[in-house]
Amino acid sequence: MSWAAVIIGKTVITWPAVLTALGAACTMLGTLGLHMARGRDPREPAAVFPAAVLFSLVAARLVHWFCHPLLYTGFREAMTNYLQGGFSLAGAFAGTALAVLLAWGAGLVTRPGDLLDAMAPAAALGIGVGRLGSLYDLSDRGKFLVEDPERQRLPFAALTVISPGVTEWRFATFFFQAMAAWALALALCAVFLVLTRRARRTGEGVSGRVFALFLALYGAAQAVLDSTRYDADFFRFNGFVHLPQVLCGAAVFGAAVWLGVRSIKKNGFGWKPCLCWLMTLGGLGLAGYMEYYVQRHADLAARGYALMTGGMALTALAAAVLCASLRDRKPFRPEAPAKPGGKGGSGSGGAGEENCSQFGKK
């Protein structure tokens, strides 16, 4: 049950829908601004946005229906009535990526990595805004009850209505997800602007670095927070493996591989990429085992989540180190030969002065 924001006749627009639309608008405006700040053509993101919105809606609903089929009367109702039901953020990512690839194939985008770099901080901002929609429904709550009266408030807990007259305070997963997304947006925006400034000064730049860092950092945070949800998107075949967690792990691993390969191409083969890859694999392995642990030992969940957070923090650190290894360096420019008779340099005081002295002696 969601709170109604606008009622027009028989059409009811809920607050979660409003905040989701506002998050999408923040993403598009932020992408446009950052893309222009890098000196790129603003028509490129404008060409991608319509297809991205359409594909994201369809894919997000499709994934949500796949994971929560009991919330719909059937596939047709799920894919035609978008005013009811829910959406999965994993589908939104897939729809946006598909729109960028199609625009690149059609020649509307010249360098998709640059566009994805601009999208990364803006997407984190938009996700944070959209997460606040869970304030007005029963979604995205933690599976742990908060019984301490002093913590029965945001950001620790959110009120959940079980039935008329029956309420409980649950861990406010959505609020922590929003705060993590906003912190990531600020960090990525700073990285984006620094890299843009260096690229203008040095004339170099590795396209896609900010997007890869976004995948690694957001995936690391989301893998832990999604584990706390009582309404997570589970696979149908087992009912206890989270689809977002698997996708986050794949995103973290893929980002580490891509950053490591680019680091080797730029700096040559060394120990740093290998060490970061081992850190990534170790962190993912620890987090995966801790997910199994907290599902089997709910009374020791605090210890399990602390170790899971440590494992994913290790993967985030590895991605940050690999991204830093791609830092652009100012290219070497040999000094121009000095003009005859000028001061300094080999051309001014070398052979010329020696010849003059010899001529004077003669």
Buried (B, 14 or more C-beta within 10 A) or exposed (E): EBEEBEEEEEEBBBBBBBBBBBBBEBBBBBBBBBBEBBEBBEEBBBBBBEBBBEBBBBBBBBBBBBBBEEEBEEEEEBBEEEEEBBBBBBBBBBBBBBBBEBBBEEEBBEBBBBBBBBBBBBBBBBBBBBBBBBBBBBBBBBBBEBEEEEBBEEEBBBBBEEEEEEEBBBBBBBBBBBBBBBBBBEBBBEBBBEBBEBBEEEEBBBBBBBBBBBBBBBBBBBBBBBBBBBBBBBEEEEEEBBBBBBBBBEBBBBBBBBBBEBBBEBBEEEEBBEBBBEBBBBBBEBBBBBBEBBEEEEEEBEEBBEBBBBBBBBBBBBBBBBBBBBBBEEEEEEEEEBEEEEEEEEBBBEEBEEEEEEEEEE
